[in-house]
């Protein structure tokens, strides 16, 4: 029998939370969640397939989009095991080490997402500021190095977090607030000072997500300045239109993140269901909507996707 009130064990078995206060309703969430994960795989897989087969899409912008799609799938797959265990198999227990591992990958791919969006902002700036040298500046080698730097930064920044968690003793409740493991959620269950964890987490958020958001904003100020210097109104609109998909992707990532952070910090009086919804929206919604946004806003991707499905229909 698992003690829901916790024990004096240093490394307890944690209990994940499905729908707060309504565990009997958990099975009803299985199908919507399964549908969201299927949409994530289908949408991002379609983007990857389209870019691979369509020669006209072999450009830096679309290579960055492929990196974003791979990151979104990886982030979704990081939450999938615990989501399935709760909503499909009614098994909310997760061992300490498994929880730490999941936490590591969720935070790593979250930071990679932010880094990729920053890289895409740089891509848009180069494309608009210096279109004649765009392909020569962002070569395959440069794009690969940018991807490696983004991934290495995320791993290096998150690497200390499992060790900071493992040094803490846990003797309070072992019930987590979400359906997956997060650093701030595990940290609050410790029965020792978490000042170092809190300070490190705050520094990481400011120097990664916060700094990325500021640099993206600065990039768009420079882009807007460059666009306003273009004489033709039609060319200005065309240049801005190439940025719409990326702007939507940035908003899809940062607005839920800011909302979830604000609710976590200042919304303690709110219903636990609101906390659960915001946390799940932050992790589950961007991977589902990013492929849709790029398919709708980007004429080349949209046309290729339509031709792909029309070809399948005609063969059938």
Secondary structure, 3 states (H helix, E strand, C coil): CCCCCCCCCCCCCEECCCCCCCHHHHHHHHHHHHHHHHHHHHHHHHHHHHHHHCHHHCCHHHHHHHHHHHHHHHHHHHHHHHHHHHHCCCCCEECHHHHHHHHHHHHHHHHHHHHHHHHHHHHHHHHHHCHHHHHHHCCHHHHHHHHHHHHHHHHHHHHHHHHHHHCCCCCCCCECCCCCCCHHHHHCCCCCCCHHHHHHHHHHHHHHHHHHHHHHHHHHHHHHHHHHCCCCHHHHHHHHHCCHHHHHHHHHHHHHHHHHHHHHHHCCCCCHHHHHHHHHHHHHHHHHHHHHHHHHHCHHHHHHHHHHHHHHHHHC
